[in-house]
Each structure stands twice: as structure tokens, then as C-alpha cells.
Amino acid sequence: MKIESSRGQTEGRSRSKTLDALNNAIDSLVAGDEKLSIASVARVAGVTPGLIHNTYPAVAERIRTLTGKSVRAQRDLKHQALMAEKEKNRALRAENEQLLADLARVSSVNQRLLFEIAELKAVSRGKVVAMAPKPGT
């Protein structure tokens, strides 16, 4: 967009004027409760979305923040979710260790009971004679 000056010369769009146009477009879209996106701001301001992305990253970030899609906010949410999952993982690993220890103990008790059952079956069939335990043991 070319603007004619009072001396009849044409001036190119300045960075500050473009920035003002972008900020005004954002404000008007928010005030009008219209859909806010980089494309809609570019359309209202008369620029391309690529210009906003490449030349005005702060404006792009402002738009993302207003729409709840801020890169920082998304990163923070993912980091919080990761920390929560790591804590769950830590708790599950501790529970797994405890269950493995319980399993080893129960397995040992089970094996001892199997030996006792085999011994009692042998005694009941008369194949083995049960000995009385020694006194004091």
C-alpha cells in the first residue's frame, strides 16, 4: 500500500504503521467478538499471514496468547503433564518392586507348603514314618 505525501511523493508502508495496523486489527477483532487468528488479523490489516509470522513474531505470539495457543502456554502444559506422568511412573515402579518382593515371599511359603503336603501324603499312605520332634526344638 502506497501513501502519497503532501509533496506528491509516494511512501512505502513503514514498520511502525504496519505494527499499528496489526494491533488495531487485533483490537477490532477482539472487540467485535470475531474469530481471532493470524489469517484474520492479516486480512483485516491488509497484509499476508507470512508477514506476521516472519516479520512480526511478537504479534503472532500475542494472537496465539489471546486464542489460548501460546507456544509457551502449550509447552508449560505439556511439561506439567510430563511431570505428572513421571510421578505416576515413579509410584508404579515402587509398587511393582513391592509386589515382586511379596511374590518372592509368597512363592517361598507356597513351596514350603507343597513339601509339607507331600510329606503328609507320604505319611498317610504309610510310605514314610513320622518322627516326633526332638524335645526343646
N, C-alpha and C positions, 0 to 999 in steps of 0.2 A: 504494500500500500504506500503510495507516494503522497506526500503532503506538500502543497505549494506554500512557500513562504511569502512574506509581504514584499520581497524583492523579485518575485516571479521565478525563483529557483525552486527546484523540487528537492525535497529532503527525504532520505530513506527513513524507515522506521527505526527509532533508537531503542536500545536495550531497555532503558528505563520506561519508555512509553509502552513497550510490549509487556513488560512486567506489570505495569499499572493495568493494562488491558486484561491480562490474565487474572490478576487479583480481583478486578471488578467483575469479570465473568464468573469467577468462583463465588463471590459475594452475591451476585444476582441469582445464580442458580440455587444457592442455599436459601436465600430469602424467598424465592419463588417456589420452594419445596419441590424443585425439579430434580431429575436424576443427575447425580454428580459423578462424572467420570472424566478421565483425561481427554477422551474424544469429544465429550460435550463441552468442556471448557475450551478446547481448541476451536470447535465450531463457532461458539459464541464470540471468542476473541479474534476469529478470522486468521488463525494460524494452523499449522499441521500438528498432529499429536507428536510426531517425531521431534519437532522443535521444542516442545515442552520436555520430552524425555531427555534430549541431548543437550539443550542449551539452558534449560531452567529446571534442573533436578530438584531444587528446593520446592518449586511449585508442584512438581509431580508428587513429591513426598507429602506436601500439605494436602493434596487431593486424596492421596491414599489414606492419610490420617483421618481426614473427615469422613471417608467412606468405611473406615474400620479395617483397611487393608494395608496399614503401615508395615513396612518391611521390619522395622524394629519391633512393633507390636506382635507381628507374626512370629518373629524369631524368639521373642520372650515367651510367648505362649508355648511354642514348641520346646523351648528349654525347660519350662516348668513341667510340661508333660513328660519330658525325658527324665527329669529328676524324680518325678512321682513313680515312673516305671522302674527306675533304678532302685528306688526304695522298696518297691514291691518285690523286685528280683532278689534283693538282699534278704528280705524276710522269708521268701520262699526257699532260698538256699539254706538258711538257718533251719527252717522247718524240715527240709529234706535231710540235712545232717542228723537231726534229732530222730527222724523216722528210720534212717538207716541204722542208728545205734540201737533203737528199740527193736528193730527187726533182727539184728545180730543177737540181742539178749533173748528174745522170744525163740529164735531158732535154736539157741543153745538149750533152753528149757525144754523145747519140743524134742530135741534129740535125746536128752536125759530121760524124758518120759517114755519115749519109744523103747529105750533099753530096759526100763523098769517093766513095761508091758511084756516085752519078750521074755524077761526073766520070770515074771509071774505066770505066763502061759506055760513055760517050761516046767515050773514047779507044779502047776495044776495038772499037767499030763504025767507027772511022775518021772520025768526025764532028768530032773535036777532036784537035789535035796537042798532045802533052805537051811542055812546055818544061822544060829542065833548070834546076834551081835555080841562082841566081847563086852564084858562089864566095864563101865567107865568111859565108853566111847559114844 
